Amino acid sequence: MNTRGPKTRPACSATRLKRMLSPMSDPVSSLRAVLKYFPAFSVVLLGLDGSVWVRRHLTRGGAHRWDVFGADLRPAGSVFLDASFEVKSVSMAAVYGIELAEFDVPWIVRYDITK
């Protein structure tokens, strides 16, 4: 039985990140080093209003984390959506997608975004 708790990664300083991404370094090694400290993403969607939605690979309790950026690319927040929800269209006001209901009948669903 493991009693140590969750595995954590050390913090990455800006200087270390700059060194990892220097033009003289091997691109594959640099990418591996960066991904060691920063989570990768699996989907990027452009919203109807110019917002940018980025889905991380990591899931939490059956939900995907979407990081949301405004049209000016400033962070606007994060949204957790069920992993079974298939996102089709996004904006800062709502998320549209498909969920399977009883007997695997697909439904178009809209989730309003509140601040």
N, C-alpha and C positions, 0 to 999 in steps of 0.2 A: 504494500500500500504506500502510495506516494503522499507524504505529508508536507512537502515543501510549498505547495500552492502553485499558482499558474506561472509559467515560464515568461520572463520579461526580457526585453532587449534593452541594451544600454542606449542612452540618449546619443544622438548624433549632432555634433556641433556644426555650425555653419562653415567653419574653417575646414573641418574634416570632409564635409560634403563637397566643398569647392575643390579640395585636393582629389577626391574620388572622381570628380567630373572633369578634371583637367584634360586638355587636348592631347597631352603626351601619354595618357594612360590608355590601357587596352579597353576598348568599348565594352566587351563582354564582361570583363572583370569589374568595370565601373558599374554596369547595370546590376550585376549580382550584389555589389556592395550597397548600392542605393536601395534595392529591393529588400535587403536585410533590415533596413531601418524604416522604410516607408512601404505601406501596404499597396499592392497592385490593384488595379481596377479592371473590371470586365466589360462594362458598357458605358458609353458616353452618349447622351441624348441632348439635342438642341431643342429647347422649348419654343413654343409658338410666340413667346414674347422676348426671345433672345436669351433666356436663361439657359444655363448649362447644368445638366444633371449627370453625376458620375456615380456609378454603382461599384462598390468595392467587392473584391472576391470574398472577403470574410463575411460570414453570416453570424447572427446572434439569435439563438433560439428559434430557428426557422424563418428568420426575417433578413432581408437584404438592407444594408445601409446605403442610402443615396445621399451624397453630398451635393448641395444645391448652391449654385453661384448665380448672381444676378447678371443682367445683360452687360454690366460694367466689369464682370468677372470678380466682384467682391463676394466673399462667402456670405450666404444668406441663411444657412442652417443645414440641418440633416433631417432626413425622413426615413423611418423604418417601415418597409412594406413587406407583407407576407411573401415568402419565397414562391408560393403558388400563383401569385398575382403577376400576370404578364403585362408589363407596362407598354402602352402603345403611343401615348401622347402626353406631354407634360407642359406645365406653365407654372408661374409663381402662384397662381390662384387655384389650380386643380390638377389632378393626375387622372388620366383615363387608361383603362386597361381591361383585361378579360380575366374573369374568375370562372371556375367550373362550379356549377351548382349541383344539386342532387341529380344522380344518374348521368354525371359528366356533361350536363347541358351548359354550353358557354353563355356567359352573361357579360354585357358591357357595363362596366362599373365606373363611377366617377367619385373620387375622394377630393373634397374641398380642403385646401390648405389654409389653416388659420395660424395667426402669429400670436 
